[in-house]
Amino acid sequence: MDFKTFALVGHPVGHSMSPLLHSRLFALSGVKAHYVALDIAPQKLAGYIPHLRRFDGFNITIPHKQAIIPMLDSCSGKAAESGSVNTVKNSGGRLCGYTTDGMGFRLAIEAAGADLGGKTVILGAGGAARAIAFELAHAGACITVATRPHSANAAKGLCAGIRKSIPEANVSSCLIPELSGKWDLLVNATPAGMYPGTESCAAGEELVKNSGCVFDAVYNPGETVLLSLARKNGKKTVGGIGMLVGQAAASEEIWLGTHFSQKALAHICGEVSLEMKKKFGSVVLCGFMGSGKTTCGRLLAETAGRKFIDMDDYIEKKEHRPVAQIFKDDGEETFRRMERDAVEELSRTGGLVIASGGGTLLKKENADAFRANNIVVLLDASLSTVRERLKGDNSRPLLSGPDSDEKMKCLYAEREPSYHANSDFTINADGTPESTVDAILALLKPAM
């Protein structure tokens, strides 16, 4: 088979995992191909079309999914129907547009066991929203397209387009503050919460509480503020990674006629998610006191060009008193609440090296929050190494008083299983800080 070339076209594209994803799919199908990301500003898109005709195919992402249509030679039925294109095939020099977003959405929702045919609210009226709305309309869902005022006309136009193509469709539009009642499915089809603007959230807590299942088309980060909010409220959550992988597989079927099993796609979801955490997330170091979290963390941050955060220092600066004083004045339970708040704040800030406290990762909720978008590395130091490193250190509240060595031994045996259960990787930390950091850096190398 001849070597083929494909691309992603969008603005911006620095956050995209599509090159890695498609390289995995090409490898699975045995196709010799190369995939690149092209950052093309809206005003330059038309001028790039002659260059894009050199590729065998390309994907289209924000903000070009609708703007590209007049520049193509033809569109498939679904793409024409939805007015959105995310995949283009070059057939003998002619560019034909397709949409696979709807199929990717369907695959993600079905894999999660959620209902496509219920009462659904879609936030947004752009390209992804259009593809999702038509997919839901064909599934018989009762759809409300909700937007902010500047997109109200686009929402009305989307509803009119659905009614024209699917006369029996139950679809309406409104502004987001006008939403009321209960929903089977809440869909975020806006870029809200997407890297690097990870602190934004497309919906308020009341809307989340009134929804049975929450889907976020944003895939970077893997757990957005919206999904975190939904999880806290006990809702079923579906992230955008499944849609991303599903639509990419459908794109390759259009380009190359290849097919992939659900098992293969699930495996790729895991691979892409891990690589995304390595690239955009933080490295969280956990382990027993004396394992080298602070020393190795500082060295790792300096070597990798990341900011270093020591959680105990972070809490001390917020509280204006040492951790030992917090334990003495308010007790361990109060400190653990402060620690939980710190985890929530730091877990959403990518690009850091975080030295967690010795007890932080003992709580599964802390581990889950950190692991959602970051990688957790256990610095596994032996008890003898820890004992030697802590010799003469009287600053540890949990080891204070008589029988400190026995306390250390019991605490170490109690905590080690939780560290292993709640971390993504384990590094032997009995050696020098330099050797430990080298092992972590090897983990962080991109798989591509």
Buried (B, 14 or more C-beta within 10 A) or exposed (E): EEEBBBBBBBBBBEBBBBBBBBBBBBEBBEBEBBBBBBEBEEEEBEEBEEEBBEBBBBBBBBBBBBBBBEBBEEBBEBBBBBBBBBBBBBEEEEBBBBBBBBBBBBBBBBBBEBBBEBBBBBBBBBBBBBBBBBBBBBBBBBBBBBBBEEBBEBBBBBBEBBBEBBEEBBBEBBEBEEBEEEBBBBBBBBBBBBBEEBEBBBBEEEBBEBBBBBBBBBBBBBBBBBBBBBBEBEBBBBBBBBBBBBBBBBBBBBBBEBEBEEEBBEBBBEBBBBBBBBBBBBBBBBBBBBBBBBBBBBBBBEBBEBEBBBBBBBBBEEBEBBBBEBBEEBEEEEBBEBBBEBBBEBBBBBBBBBBBBBBBBBBEEBBBBBBBBBBBBBBBBBBEBBBEBBEEEEEBBBBEEEEBEEBBBEBBEEBBEBBEEBBBBBBBBBBEBEEBBBBBEEEBEEEE
